[in-house]
């Protein structure tokens, strides 16, 4: 059984995650009965075909990051330090941490307004796990890893589009 909080594999039937100690007792014995439940509980994020992430460095300006978001038509960029994810910069970060405070995007470094060390998911995590993690964490975008390297970003919109195609 995969823990919905940390993603660790646990022996079926355990009450608490062996890694993060999250209560798993309420998940024990859940069997998908409808097509939607089956898709959510069994389909991996990889089926959403996450596109390559738009990326910036932490020393780039917020204005450069906004231009990259516009160029790629996305609502977030991964902030990379080498091959490691240092953070994520989203439209909400820009609205609340820059524009609302009347700061100039051309004068700010990405690292000063990004969300540092964001939660990530492996591309084999299920859709239900991704949706739960995003809902609990209160975020709309989540970086996806393949072999511990950035492989993409998914958004709530990506999940909805995937489900809409399956259930027209």
Backbone as a printed PyTorch tensor [residue, N CA C, xyz], in Angstrom:
tensor([[[  0.8550,  -1.1710,   0.0000],
         [  0.0000,   0.0000,   0.0000],
         [  0.9020,   1.2360,   0.0000]],

        [[  0.6220,   2.1810,  -0.8950],
         [  1.4140,   3.4040,  -0.9830],
         [  0.8230,   4.4610,  -0.0630]],

        [[  1.6700,   5.0810,   0.7330],
         [  1.2380,   6.1370,   1.6470],
         [  0.8690,   7.3890,   0.8420]],

        [[ -0.3280,   7.9440,   1.0480],
         [ -0.7070,   9.1500,   0.3060],
         [  0.0340,  10.4070,   0.7620]],

        [[  0.7150,  10.3540,   1.8970],
         [  1.4410,  11.5260,   2.3770],
         [  2.8750,  11.5920,   1.8830]],

        [[  3.5790,  10.4530,   1.9120],
         [  5.0020,  10.4870,   1.5380],
         [  5.3450,   9.5980,   0.3530]],

        [[  4.4250,   8.7260,  -0.0560],
         [  4.6580,   7.8690,  -1.2080],
         [  5.3880,   6.5750,  -0.9050]],

        [[  5.7210,   6.3450,   0.3450],
         [  6.4530,   5.1330,   0.7170],
         [  5.5680,   3.8990,   0.5690]],

        [[  6.1680,   2.8210,   0.1100],
         [  5.4460,   1.5510,   0.0170],
         [  5.3850,   0.9220,   1.4060]],

        [[  4.2210,   0.4240,   1.7680],
         [  4.0140,  -0.2260,   3.0600],
         [  3.3620,  -1.5730,   2.8380]],

        [[  3.5300,  -2.4500,   3.7960],
         [  2.8780,  -3.7480,   3.7390],
         [  1.3820,  -3.5400,   3.8820]],

        [[  0.6020,  -4.2160,   3.0640],
         [ -0.8460,  -4.0890,   3.1250],
         [ -1.3410,  -4.4390,   4.5250]],

        [[ -2.2320,  -3.5950,   5.0430],
         [ -2.8240,  -3.8570,   6.3480],
         [ -2.1890,  -3.1140,   7.4990]],

        [[ -1.0460,  -2.4330,   7.2810],
         [ -0.4370,  -1.6950,   8.3920],
         [ -1.3020,  -0.4910,   8.7260]],

        [[ -1.3030,  -0.1070,  10.0040],
         [ -2.1150,   1.0210,  10.4420],
         [ -1.4360,   2.3670,  10.2150]],

        [[ -0.0990,   2.3910,  10.2870],
         [  0.6530,   3.6320,  10.1200],
         [  1.7650,   3.4240,   9.1040]],

        [[  2.0610,   4.4890,   8.3270],
         [  3.1600,   4.4440,   7.3670],
         [  4.4690,   4.2280,   8.1170]],

        [[  5.2550,   3.2960,   7.6410],
         [  6.5270,   2.9940,   8.2870],
         [  7.5400,   4.1160,   8.0970]],

        [[  7.3130,   4.9860,   7.1000],
         [  8.2430,   6.0700,   6.8240],
         [  7.8720,   7.3710,   7.5490]],

        [[  6.6070,   7.8120,   7.3780],
         [  6.2130,   9.1100,   7.9430],
         [  5.2010,   9.0040,   9.0770]],

        [[  4.7520,   7.7920,   9.3960],
         [  3.8250,   7.5120,  10.4890],
         [  2.4170,   8.0580,  10.2690]],

        [[  2.0640,   8.3650,   9.0080],
         [  0.7060,   8.8000,   8.6650],
         [ -0.2610,   7.6490,   8.9280]],

        [[ -1.4490,   7.9700,   9.4180],
         [ -2.4750,   6.9630,   9.6630],
         [ -2.9780,   6.4130,   8.3350]],

        [[ -2.8450,   5.1110,   8.1390],
         [ -3.2850,   4.4590,   6.9090],
         [ -4.5060,   3.5720,   7.1330]],

        [[ -4.9790,   3.5000,   8.3510],
         [ -6.0490,   2.5590,   8.6650],
         [ -7.3200,   2.8300,   7.8670]],

        [[ -7.5980,   4.0850,   7.5430],
         [ -8.8150,   4.3840,   6.7970],
         [ -8.7080,   3.9670,   5.3340]],

        [[ -7.4960,   3.6940,   4.8500],
         [ -7.3150,   3.3020,   3.4520],
         [ -7.3420,   1.8010,   3.2580]],

        [[ -7.2570,   1.0790,   4.3380],
         [ -7.1680,  -0.3720,   4.2650],
         [ -8.4180,  -0.9700,   3.6310]],

        [[ -8.2170,  -1.7860,   2.6320],
         [ -9.3190,  -2.5020,   2.0340],
         [-10.1170,  -1.7340,   1.0030]],

        [[ -9.6830,  -0.5220,   0.6260],
         [-10.4010,   0.2310,  -0.3900],
         [-10.2010,  -0.4530,  -1.7350]],

        [[-11.2910,  -0.7990,  -2.3640],
         [-11.2470,  -1.4470,  -3.6680],
         [-12.0610,  -0.5980,  -4.6300]],

        [[-11.4400,  -0.1670,  -5.7410],
         [-12.2050,   0.6510,  -6.6830],
         [-13.3490,  -0.1460,  -7.3000]],

        [[-14.5330,   0.4690,  -7.3420],
         [-15.6940,  -0.2350,  -7.8900],
         [-16.2140,   0.4130,  -9.1720]],

        [[-15.9800,   1.7040,  -9.3490],
         [-16.4320,   2.3720, -10.5660],
         [-15.2400,   2.6270, -11.4710]],

        [[-15.5140,   2.9350, -12.7170],
         [-14.4360,   3.2320, -13.6740],
         [-13.6280,   4.4460, -13.2080]],

        [[-14.2990,   5.4770, -12.6990],
         [-13.6050,   6.6680, -12.2180],
         [-12.6850,   6.3190, -11.0510]],

        [[-13.1800,   5.5620, -10.0860],
         [-12.3410,   5.1560,  -8.9560],
         [-11.1320,   4.3700,  -9.4380]],

        [[-11.3640,   3.4730, -10.3890],
         [-10.2700,   2.6550, -10.9200],
         [ -9.2050,   3.5310, -11.5850]],

        [[ -9.6350,   4.4930, -12.3960],
         [ -8.6990,   5.4000, -13.0700],
         [ -7.9100,   6.1900, -12.0330]],

        [[ -8.6080,   6.7810, -11.0740],
         [ -7.9320,   7.6040, -10.0680],
         [ -6.9580,   6.8000,  -9.2150]],

        [[ -7.3510,   5.5940,  -8.8490],
         [ -6.5330,   4.8100,  -7.9270],
         [ -5.4430,   3.9880,  -8.6130]],

        [[ -5.5580,   3.7890,  -9.9290],
         [ -4.6010,   2.9180, -10.6000],
         [ -3.7540,   3.5950, -11.6690]],

        [[ -4.2760,   4.6290, -12.3330],
         [ -3.5090,   5.2590, -13.4090],
         [ -2.3640,   6.0880, -12.8320]],

        [[ -1.1600,   5.8870, -13.3500],
         [ -0.0300,   6.7050, -12.8990],
         [ -0.0560,   8.0810, -13.5560]],

        [[  0.5920,   9.0330, -12.9220],
         [  0.6890,  10.3890, -13.4570],
         [  1.2960,  10.3850, -14.8560]],

        [[  2.1640,   9.4310, -15.1290],
         [  2.8190,   9.3620, -16.4420],
         [  1.7960,   9.3260, -17.5730]],

        [[  0.5830,   8.8130, -17.3090],
         [ -0.4530,   8.7590, -18.3490],
         [ -0.9440,  10.1500, -18.7500]],

        [[ -0.6950,  11.1530, -17.9190],
         [ -1.0610,  12.5160, -18.2720],
         [ -0.0910,  13.0930, -19.3020]],

        [[  1.0240,  12.3880, -19.5120],
         [  2.0770,  12.8160, -20.4190],
         [  2.5440,  14.2410, -20.0900]],

        [[  3.0780,  14.4110, -18.8750],
         [  3.5240,  15.7590, -18.4900],
         [  4.5600,  16.2840, -19.4860]],

        [[  4.3620,  17.5300, -19.9010],
         [  5.3200,  18.1200, -20.8390],
         [  6.6050,  18.4810, -20.1110]],

        [[  7.6630,  18.6440, -20.8990],
         [  8.9360,  19.0450, -20.3060],
         [  8.7250,  20.3410, -19.5390]],

        [[  9.3440,  20.4500, -18.3780],
         [  9.1160,  21.6590, -17.5820],
         [  9.8340,  22.8700, -18.1630]],

        [[  9.1900,  24.0170, -18.0770],
         [  9.8790,  25.2760, -18.3470],
         [ 10.7410,  25.5280, -17.1150]],

        [[ 11.9700,  25.9410, -17.3240],
         [ 12.8870,  26.0960, -16.1930],
         [ 13.5920,  27.4500, -16.2210]],

        [[ 13.9650,  27.8970, -15.0430],
         [ 14.7750,  29.0970, -14.8740],
         [ 15.7760,  28.8200, -13.7600]],

        [[ 16.7740,  29.6650, -13.6810],
         [ 17.7330,  29.5940, -12.5870],
         [ 17.3180,  30.5240, -11.4620]],

        [[ 17.7890,  30.2770, -10.2540],
         [ 17.3830,  31.1020,  -9.1140],
         [ 17.8420,  32.5550,  -9.2120]],

        [[ 18.8870,  32.8260,  -9.9990],
         [ 19.4100,  34.1850, -10.1230],
         [ 18.7620,  34.9870, -11.2500]],

        [[ 17.9220,  34.3200, -12.0470],
         [ 17.2320,  35.0470, -13.1130],
         [ 16.1860,  35.9690, -12.5010]],

        [[ 15.7800,  36.9740, -13.2600],
         [ 14.7790,  37.9060, -12.7490],
         [ 13.3840,  37.2980, -12.8610]],

        [[ 12.5020,  37.8080, -12.0520],
         [ 11.1020,  37.3810, -12.1100],
         [ 10.5360,  37.7330, -13.4880]],

        [[ 10.9360,  38.8600, -14.0470],
         [ 10.4630,  39.2500, -15.3730],
         [ 10.8740,  38.2120, -16.4190]],

        [[ 12.1130,  37.7210, -16.3460],
         [ 12.5620,  36.6780, -17.2810],
         [ 11.7290,  35.4040, -17.1040]],

        [[ 11.3820,  35.0740, -15.8690],
         [ 10.5590,  33.8900, -15.6010],
         [  9.1540,  34.0650, -16.1720]],

        [[  8.5960,  35.2700, -16.0340],
         [  7.2650,  35.5510, -16.5860],
         [  7.2970,  35.4140, -18.1020]],

        [[  8.3410,  35.9150, -18.7280],
         [  8.4730,  35.7860, -20.1840],
         [  8.5380,  34.3200, -20.5940]],

        [[  9.2500,  33.5110, -19.8100],
         [  9.3370,  32.0790, -20.1060],
         [  7.9770,  31.4090, -19.9390]],

        [[  7.2270,  31.7890, -18.9030],
         [  5.8780,  31.2460, -18.7150],
         [  4.9980,  31.5870, -19.9170]],

        [[  5.0630,  32.8330, -20.3660],
         [  4.2770,  33.2510, -21.5330],
         [  4.6940,  32.4870, -22.7850]],

        [[  6.0000,  32.3410, -22.9690],
         [  6.5350,  31.6430, -24.1380],
         [  6.0540,  30.1970, -24.1910]],

        [[  6.0360,  29.5270, -23.0360],
         [  5.6340,  28.1170, -22.9670],
         [  4.1400,  27.9330, -22.6730]],

        [[  3.4350,  29.0450, -22.4550],
         [  1.9970,  29.0080, -22.1360],
         [  1.7020,  28.1230, -20.9280]],

        [[  2.4490,  28.3730, -19.8410],
         [  2.2910,  27.6210, -18.5990],
         [  2.1330,  28.5830, -17.4270]],

        [[  1.6410,  28.0670, -16.3120],
         [  1.4190,  28.8880, -15.1250],
         [  2.4820,  28.7450, -14.0610]],

        [[  3.5700,  28.0120, -14.3910],
         [  4.6490,  27.8530, -13.4220],
         [  5.9380,  27.4590, -14.1360]],

        [[  7.0440,  27.7230, -13.4620],
         [  8.3490,  27.2740, -13.9510],
         [  9.0890,  26.6160, -12.8000]],

        [[  9.8650,  25.5990, -13.1430],
         [ 10.7330,  24.9910, -12.1370],
         [ 11.9920,  25.8260, -12.0210]],

        [[ 12.4540,  25.9960, -10.8100],
         [ 13.7000,  26.7090, -10.5640],
         [ 14.7590,  25.6430, -10.2990]],

        [[ 15.7150,  25.5450, -11.2090],
         [ 16.7380,  24.5050, -11.1060],
         [ 18.0760,  25.0850, -10.6880]],

        [[ 18.7410,  24.3530,  -9.8220],
         [ 20.1230,  24.6270,  -9.4450],
         [ 20.8840,  23.3860,  -9.9020]],

        [[ 21.5160,  23.4810, -11.0740],
         [ 22.0910,  22.2910, -11.6910],
         [ 20.9500,  21.3910, -12.1320]],

        [[ 20.9740,  20.1180, -11.7260],
         [ 19.8790,  19.1880, -12.0410],
         [ 18.8920,  19.0330, -10.8970]],

        [[ 19.0510,  19.8220,  -9.8560],
         [ 18.2280,  19.7200,  -8.6560],
         [ 17.1510,  20.8000,  -8.6570]],

        [[ 15.9490,  20.4290,  -8.2220],
         [ 14.8590,  21.4020,  -8.1110],
         [ 15.0800,  22.2250,  -6.8440]],

        [[ 15.3230,  23.5150,  -7.0390],
         [ 15.4980,  24.4210,  -5.9080],
         [ 14.1690,  25.0240,  -5.4850]],

        [[ 13.2360,  25.1290,  -6.4520],
         [ 11.9520,  25.7280,  -6.1430],
         [ 11.0170,  25.6920,  -7.3280]],

        [[  9.8710,  26.3070,  -7.1330],
         [  8.8930,  26.4700,  -8.1980],
         [  8.3680,  27.9030,  -8.0880]],

        [[  8.1810,  28.5320,  -9.2270],
         [  7.6200,  29.8720,  -9.2710],
         [  6.3090,  29.7790, -10.0450]],

        [[  5.2390,  30.2200,  -9.4150],
         [  3.9130,  30.1230, -10.0290],
         [  3.3140,  31.5150, -10.2240]],

        [[  2.2360,  31.5500, -10.9930],
         [  1.5080,  32.8050, -11.1960],
         [  1.0740,  33.3860,  -9.8550]],

        [[  0.6320,  32.5250,  -8.9580],
         [  0.1830,  33.0000,  -7.6420],
         [  1.3340,  33.6470,  -6.8620]],

        [[  2.5360,  33.0630,  -6.9490],
         [  3.7020,  33.6750,  -6.2990],
         [  3.9060,  35.0910,  -6.8230]],

        [[  3.7840,  35.2400,  -8.1290],
         [  4.0190,  36.5470,  -8.7500],
         [  2.9400,  37.5460,  -8.3390]],

        [[  1.6990,  37.1050,  -8.3380],
         [  0.6000,  38.0050,  -7.9690],
         [  0.7130,  38.4360,  -6.5050]],

        [[  0.9050,  37.4620,  -5.6050],
         [  0.8820,  37.7810,  -4.1740],
         [  2.1980,  38.3290,  -3.6260]],

        [[  3.3240,  37.8750,  -4.1470],
         [  4.6180,  38.2710,  -3.5800],
         [  5.2950,  39.4030,  -4.3380]],

        [[  4.8130,  39.6930,  -5.5430],
         [  5.4380,  40.7480,  -6.3440],
         [  4.4300,  41.8710,  -6.6090]],

        [[  3.4100,  41.5930,  -7.3940],
         [  2.4710,  42.6300,  -7.8240],
         [  1.6840,  43.2350,  -6.6660]],

        [[  1.1820,  42.3990,  -5.7670],
         [  0.3950,  42.9110,  -4.6400],
         [  1.2230,  43.7980,  -3.7170]],

        [[  2.5220,  43.5840,  -3.7230],
         [  3.4100,  44.3780,  -2.8610],
         [  4.0930,  45.5010,  -3.6380]],

        [[  3.6240,  45.6930,  -4.8920],
         [  4.1330,  46.7750,  -5.7530],
         [  5.6470,  46.7050,  -5.9420]],

        [[  6.1540,  45.4760,  -6.0760],
         [  7.5750,  45.2610,  -6.3400],
         [  7.7600,  45.1380,  -7.8500]],

        [[  8.9460,  45.4160,  -8.3500],
         [  9.2040,  45.3920,  -9.7830],
         [  9.8060,  44.0490, -10.1960]],

        [[  9.1150,  43.3090, -11.0730],
         [  9.5960,  41.9910, -11.5170],
         [ 10.9850,  42.0320, -12.1420]],

        [[ 11.3380,  43.1420, -12.7650],
         [ 12.6580,  43.2480, -13.4050],
         [ 13.7770,  43.4080, -12.3760]],

        [[ 13.4240,  43.8120, -11.1590],
         [ 14.4310,  44.0560, -10.1180],
         [ 14.5870,  42.8990,  -9.1410]],

        [[ 13.7160,  41.8900,  -9.2300],
         [ 13.7220,  40.7960,  -8.2560],
         [ 14.2980,  39.5220,  -8.8420]],

        [[ 15.0720,  38.8210,  -8.0410],
         [ 15.5690,  37.5000,  -8.4240],
         [ 14.4820,  36.4660,  -8.1140]],

        [[ 14.4110,  35.4500,  -8.9460],
         [ 13.4270,  34.3800,  -8.7700],
         [ 13.5260,  33.7790,  -7.3750]],

        [[ 14.7420,  33.5580,  -6.8830],
         [ 14.9140,  32.9050,  -5.5830],
         [ 14.2840,  33.6940,  -4.4370]],

        [[ 14.0520,  34.9880,  -4.6300],
         [ 13.4800,  35.7880,  -3.5490],
         [ 11.9620,  35.6380,  -3.4320]],

        [[ 11.3100,  35.0740,  -4.4510],
         [  9.8540,  34.9280,  -4.3960],
         [  9.3580,  33.5140,  -4.6980]],

        [[ 10.2500,  32.6250,  -5.1040],
         [  9.8380,  31.2500,  -5.4350],
         [  9.4120,  30.5010,  -4.1750]],

        [[  8.7100,  29.4140,  -4.3710],
         [  8.4220,  28.4810,  -3.2910],
         [  9.5780,  27.4880,  -3.2840]],

        [[ 10.3990,  27.5490,  -2.2510],
         [ 11.5910,  26.7050,  -2.1720],
         [ 11.2220,  25.2690,  -1.8080]],

        [[ 12.0290,  24.3380,  -2.2830],
         [ 11.8880,  22.9130,  -1.9670],
         [ 10.4350,  22.4310,  -2.0710]],

        [[  9.8270,  22.5530,  -3.2410],
         [  8.4230,  22.1460,  -3.3700],
         [  8.2580,  20.6440,  -3.2510]],

        [[  7.0530,  20.2320,  -2.8620],
         [  6.7170,  18.8140,  -2.8800],
         [  6.8060,  18.3390,  -4.3220]],

        [[  7.2210,  17.1020,  -4.4950],
         [  7.3170,  16.5070,  -5.8260],
         [  6.6500,  15.1400,  -5.8060]],

        [[  6.4040,  14.6120,  -6.9890],
         [  5.8540,  13.2630,  -7.1160],
         [  6.6290,  12.5020,  -8.1660]],

        [[  6.7720,  11.2060,  -7.9540],
         [  7.3480,  10.3320,  -8.9650],
         [  6.2910,  10.1050, -10.0330]],

        [[  6.7100,   9.9410, -11.2750],
         [  5.7480,   9.7850, -12.3700],
         [  4.9000,   8.5240, -12.2450]],

        [[  5.2810,   7.6090, -11.3800],
         [  4.4940,   6.3900, -11.1820],
         [  3.4440,   6.5380, -10.0830]],

        [[  3.4080,   7.6820,  -9.4000],
         [  2.3760,   7.9200,  -8.3870],
         [  1.0140,   7.9450,  -9.0770]],

        [[ -0.0110,   7.5470,  -8.3620],
         [ -1.3500,   7.5010,  -8.9570],
         [ -1.9780,   8.8920,  -9.0100]],

        [[ -2.9940,   9.0100,  -9.8530],
         [ -3.7260,  10.2720,  -9.9490],
         [ -4.3610,  10.6360,  -8.6130]],

        [[ -4.9300,   9.6510,  -7.9230],
         [ -5.5500,   9.9140,  -6.6190],
         [ -4.5170,  10.4640,  -5.6420]],

        [[ -3.3360,   9.8970,  -5.6600],
         [ -2.2730,  10.3660,  -4.7720],
         [ -1.8990,  11.8040,  -5.1130]],

        [[ -1.7900,  12.1040,  -6.4090],
         [ -1.4340,  13.4600,  -6.8450],
         [ -2.5100,  14.4650,  -6.4380]],

        [[ -3.7640,  14.1270,  -6.6990],
         [ -4.8610,  15.0300,  -6.3610],
         [ -4.9100,  15.2550,  -4.8530]],

        [[ -4.7450,  14.1870,  -4.0750],
         [ -4.7450,  14.3170,  -2.6210],
         [ -3.5960,  15.2110,  -2.1520]],

        [[ -2.4180,  14.9830,  -2.6790],
         [ -1.2500,  15.7700,  -2.2640],
         [ -1.4500,  17.2440,  -2.5960]],

        [[ -2.0070,  17.5290,  -3.7730],
         [ -2.2440,  18.9150,  -4.1690],
         [ -3.3250,  19.5540,  -3.2910]],

        [[ -4.3780,  18.7990,  -2.9870],
         [ -5.4590,  19.3370,  -2.1510],
         [ -4.9680,  19.5980,  -0.7270]],

        [[ -4.2670,  18.6370,  -0.1530],
         [ -3.7660,  18.7810,   1.2190],
         [ -2.7340,  19.9010,   1.3020]],

        [[ -1.8650,  19.9800,   0.2830],
         [ -0.8120,  20.9990,   0.2790],
         [ -1.2980,  22.3720,  -0.1510]],

        [[ -2.4650,  22.4350,  -0.7770],
         [ -3.0020,  23.7160,  -1.2020],
         [ -2.2950,  24.3030,  -2.4110]],

        [[ -1.8170,  23.4450,  -3.2990],
         [ -1.1670,  23.9710,  -4.4990],
         [ -1.7710,  23.3920,  -5.7630]],

        [[ -1.5600,  24.0990,  -6.8710],
         [ -2.1730,  23.7430,  -8.1490],
         [ -1.1950,  23.1010,  -9.1160]],

        [[  0.0840,  23.2280,  -8.8450],
         [  1.1250,  22.6620,  -9.7030],
         [  2.0450,  21.7980,  -8.8430]],

        [[  2.5060,  20.6940,  -9.4240],
         [  3.4440,  19.8470,  -8.6920],
         [  4.4700,  19.2740,  -9.6680]],

        [[  5.7620,  19.4150,  -9.3290],
         [  6.8110,  18.8610, -10.1930],
         [  6.7980,  17.3340, -10.1800]],

        [[  7.0710,  16.7620, -11.3420],
         [  7.0910,  15.3130, -11.5150],
         [  8.5330,  14.8770, -11.7610]],

        [[  8.9210,  13.7990, -11.0760],
         [ 10.2800,  13.2790, -11.1900],
         [ 10.2930,  11.9450, -11.9250]],

        [[ 11.3460,  11.7340, -12.6890],
         [ 11.6370,  10.4420, -13.3010],
         [ 13.0860,  10.1380, -12.9390]],

        [[ 13.2990,   9.0330, -12.2600],
         [ 14.6460,   8.6750, -11.8000],
         [ 15.2750,   9.8150, -10.9900]],

        [[ 14.4690,  10.4220, -10.1330],
         [ 14.8890,  11.5250,  -9.2510],
         [ 15.3540,  12.7690,  -9.9890]],

        [[ 14.9640,  12.9120, -11.2470],
         [ 15.2800,  14.1100, -12.0290],
         [ 13.9790,  14.7520, -12.4950]],

        [[ 13.9660,  16.0850, -12.6390],
         [ 12.7440,  16.7490, -13.0910],
         [ 12.3050,  16.2420, -14.4610]],

        [[ 11.0650,  15.7970, -14.5580],
         [ 10.5340,  15.2680, -15.8120],
         [  9.3630,  16.1000, -16.3290]],

        [[  8.7930,  16.9470, -15.4830],
         [  7.6530,  17.7510, -15.9010],
         [  6.9610,  18.3660, -14.7120]],

        [[  5.8610,  19.0130, -15.0160],
         [  4.9990,  19.5930, -13.9900],
         [  3.5830,  19.2280, -14.3930]],

        [[  2.7610,  18.8590, -13.4200],
         [  1.3420,  18.7120, -13.7270],
         [  0.5710,  19.7410, -12.9130]],

        [[ -0.5610,  20.0980, -13.4490],
         [ -1.4380,  21.0410, -12.7600],
         [ -2.7950,  20.3780, -12.5610]],

        [[ -3.5970,  21.0020, -11.7470],
         [ -4.9630,  20.5270, -11.5540],
         [ -5.6630,  20.4850, -12.9110]],

        [[ -5.3990,  21.4710, -13.7430],
         [ -6.0050,  21.5250, -15.0780],
         [ -5.6250,  20.2940, -15.9020]],

        [[ -4.3710,  19.8400, -15.8010],
         [ -3.9370,  18.6480, -16.5360],
         [ -4.7340,  17.4200, -16.1070]],

        [[ -4.9660,  17.2920, -14.8120],
         [ -5.7380,  16.1610, -14.2980],
         [ -7.1700,  16.2390, -14.8200]],

        [[ -7.7640,  17.4270, -14.7780],
         [ -9.1390,  17.5870, -15.2590],
         [ -9.2550,  17.2900, -16.7510]],

        [[ -8.2830,  17.7320, -17.5430],
         [ -8.3070,  17.4530, -18.9880],
         [ -8.2310,  15.9540, -19.2430]],

        [[ -7.3730,  15.2750, -18.4960],
         [ -7.2200,  13.8260, -18.6500],
         [ -8.5350,  13.1220, -18.3330]],

        [[ -9.1500,  13.4920, -17.2180],
         [-10.4110,  12.8700, -16.8220],
         [-11.5350,  13.2110, -17.8080]],

        [[-11.5430,  14.4350, -18.3200],
         [-12.5750,  14.8430, -19.2710],
         [-12.4850,  14.0300, -20.5590]],

        [[-11.2680,  13.6780, -20.9800],
         [-11.1040,  12.8500, -22.1860],
         [-11.6130,  11.4280, -21.9350]],

        [[-11.4150,  10.9210, -20.7390],
         [-11.8550,   9.5620, -20.4130],
         [-13.3640,   9.4740, -20.1830]],

        [[-13.9410,  10.5720, -19.7060],
         [-15.3650,  10.5950, -19.3740],
         [-16.0330,  11.7760, -20.0800]],

        [[-16.1530,  11.7030, -21.4180],
         [-16.7130,  12.8340, -22.1720],
         [-18.1830,  13.0610, -21.8490]]])
